Amino acid sequence: MRLTFPPGLVTGLAGPLLTLLARSWRIETAGESGWRELASKGRPYVLLSWHDALLPLLWQHRQRALTIVVSEALDGRYLAAYARRLGYREVWGSSTRGGVRALLGAVKALQSGRAVAITPDGPRGPRRVLKDGALLAAQRGAAPVVPVHAGTSRGWRLGSWDRLLVPRPFARVRIAYGTPFQVEPGESGIAAARSRALRELAHAVREVRWDEEAIPTG
């Protein structure tokens, strides 16, 4: 029998511990000028990152009223409950459940001037395989894509499909941004954006330096 717990209860217990852990990290950034310019002007954008880097990136971009696309599965509801504590909004859905609703919600948020964060390999993988939903949202919302990745000098990798990264207490966390880019119209625009996104994400992965150095936990 699998036990499940209400998201509010899990967040109430684990949230303060996660926040205490995150406050101990020593965060450094690379290549963030393009993202900073968009954010300072209040422009909507799509923050694009692999799912395994989610935890440090949620912390780094907290209290900016970003909208995140969240899976309707139980782990997605846990994530949404914690993200709300950090100032995020959410739209529900994924590539496997509620994908159209998620896409429409993301586009609506972008068109209303809000930035959106999407993990293009979520919610169940395959790990670091890019799906087009984030690029479609950026295209229809006329918003630039901002690739980003995070790594840590000392951390754990969970035994989940994405090998979720959890930096250890007082670890150095390095966050690297790619160059923002627009998604041009049509299928050719999506194809070109897919290639550009993969290049920019690969660049960000190299920039964090510690991409795979965390210790597996299972």
C-alpha positions in Angstrom: 0.0 0.0 0.0 1.3 3.4 -1.0 0.7 6.1 1.6 0.0 9.6 0.3 -0.1 12.9 2.3 -1.8 16.2 1.6 0.5 18.6 -0.2 -0.1 21.2 2.4 1.0 18.9 5.2 4.2 17.9 3.3 5.0 21.5 2.6 4.4 22.5 6.1 6.8 19.9 7.4 9.5 19.9 4.6 9.2 23.5 3.4 10.9 25.1 6.4 13.8 22.6 6.1 14.2 23.2 2.4 14.2 27.0 3.0 16.8 26.6 5.8 19.0 24.5 3.5 18.7 26.9 0.6 19.6 29.9 2.7 22.9 28.2 3.4 23.9 27.9 -0.2 26.6 30.2 -1.7 25.1 31.1 -5.1 27.1 32.5 -8.0 25.9 33.2 -11.5 27.3 33.4 -15.0 25.9 35.0 -18.2 22.9 36.6 -16.5 22.9 40.0 -18.2 20.4 39.0 -20.8 18.0 37.6 -18.3 18.5 40.6 -15.9 17.7 43.0 -18.7 14.4 41.3 -19.5 13.4 41.0 -15.8 14.3 44.7 -15.0 12.1 45.8 -17.9 9.2 43.7 -16.7 9.1 41.7 -20.0 7.6 38.3 -20.1 10.0 35.4 -21.0 10.1 31.6 -20.8 12.7 30.4 -18.3 13.8 27.0 -19.7 15.7 24.5 -17.6 16.2 20.7 -17.2 14.1 19.2 -14.5 17.0 18.0 -12.4 18.1 21.6 -11.7 14.7 22.6 -10.5 15.4 23.0 -6.7 18.2 25.6 -6.8 16.5 27.4 -9.7 13.2 27.7 -7.7 15.1 29.2 -4.9 17.2 31.6 -7.1 14.1 33.0 -8.9 11.7 33.2 -5.9 9.4 36.1 -5.2 9.4 37.2 -8.8 5.7 36.1 -9.4 6.9 33.6 -12.1 4.3 31.1 -13.3 5.4 27.5 -13.4 3.9 24.6 -15.3 3.2 21.8 -12.8 2.3 18.2 -13.3 -1.1 17.1 -12.1 0.5 14.0 -10.4 1.0 13.9 -6.7 4.7 15.0 -6.8 3.6 17.9 -9.0 1.2 19.0 -6.3 3.9 18.8 -3.7 6.1 21.0 -5.9 3.3 23.5 -6.4 2.6 23.8 -2.7 6.2 24.6 -1.9 6.6 26.9 -4.9 3.6 28.9 -3.7 5.5 29.6 -0.5 8.3 31.1 -2.6 6.0 33.4 -4.5 5.3 31.4 -7.7 2.0 30.9 -9.5 1.1 27.7 -11.3 -0.7 26.4 -14.3 -1.6 22.7 -14.3 -0.8 20.1 -16.9 2.1 18.3 -18.6 3.0 16.5 -21.8 1.2 13.4 -20.6 -1.8 14.9 -18.7 -3.5 18.2 -19.4 -0.9 19.3 -22.0 -3.3 21.5 -23.9 -4.5 23.2 -20.8 -0.9 23.8 -19.6 0.1 25.3 -23.0 -2.9 27.6 -23.0 -2.3 28.6 -19.4 1.4 29.4 -20.1 0.5 31.4 -23.2 -2.1 33.4 -21.3 0.4 34.2 -18.6 2.9 35.4 -21.1 0.4 37.5 -22.9 -0.6 39.1 -19.6 3.0 40.1 -19.0 4.2 37.4 -16.6 7.3 35.2 -17.0 6.9 31.4 -17.2 9.3 28.7 -16.0 9.1 25.3 -17.9 11.2 22.2 -17.7 11.0 20.7 -21.2 11.9 17.2 -20.1 9.2 17.0 -17.4 7.3 15.7 -15.7 8.5 12.1 -16.3 11.3 12.3 -18.8 13.2 11.0 -20.6 15.9 12.9 -18.7 17.2 15.9 -20.7 15.2 15.2 -23.8 13.6 18.4 -25.0 9.8 18.4 -25.8 8.4 21.3 -27.8 5.7 22.6 -25.4 7.9 25.3 -23.9 8.9 26.5 -27.4 5.3 26.5 -28.6 4.3 28.6 -25.6 7.1 31.1 -26.3 6.2 31.3 -29.9 2.5 31.9 -29.3 3.2 34.2 -26.4 5.7 36.2 -28.4 8.2 35.9 -25.5 12.0 35.2 -25.6 13.4 32.0 -24.2 16.0 32.2 -21.5 17.9 28.9 -21.0 19.4 28.3 -17.6 21.1 25.5 -15.6 22.4 24.9 -12.1 25.1 22.8 -10.5 26.8 22.5 -7.1 30.2 21.8 -5.7 28.7 19.4 -3.1 25.3 17.8 -3.4 23.1 14.7 -3.7 21.4 13.2 -6.8 18.1 11.5 -5.9 17.2 8.2 -7.4 14.3 9.7 -9.4 14.0 9.6 -13.2 15.6 13.1 -13.4 18.3 12.5 -10.8 17.1 15.6 -9.0 19.9 17.8 -7.7 19.9 18.7 -4.0 22.9 20.9 -3.0 24.3 20.1 0.4 24.3 22.6 3.3 26.7 25.5 2.6 27.5 24.2 -0.8 28.5 26.5 -3.7 25.8 26.7 -6.3 26.6 27.9 -9.8 23.7 29.1 -12.0 24.5 29.7 -15.7 22.2 31.4 -18.2 22.3 31.1 -22.0 21.6 33.9 -24.4 17.9 34.7 -24.7 16.3 34.1 -28.1 13.0 34.4 -29.9 11.0 31.6 -31.5 10.2 32.5 -35.1 6.7 31.7 -36.6 5.8 28.3 -38.0 7.1 24.8 -37.8 10.5 25.9 -39.2 10.6 28.4 -36.3 10.1 25.6 -33.8 12.7 23.4 -35.4 15.3 26.2 -35.4 14.4 27.1 -31.8 14.8 23.4 -30.7 18.3 23.4 -32.1 19.1 26.8 -30.5 17.6 25.7 -27.1 19.7 22.5 -27.0 22.9 24.5 -27.8 22.2 27.1 -25.2 21.3 24.5 -22.5 24.5 22.6 -23.4 26.5 25.8 -23.0 24.8 26.5 -19.6 25.6 22.9 -18.5 29.3 23.4 -19.3 29.3 26.8 -17.6 28.1 25.4 -14.2 31.2 23.1 -14.2 29.9 20.8 -11.5 27.0 19.3 -13.5 27.3 15.7 -12.6 29.5 15.8 -9.4 26.7 15.3 -6.9 26.6 12.0 -5.1 23.8 9.6 -6.1 21.4 8.5 -3.3 19.8 5.6 -5.1 
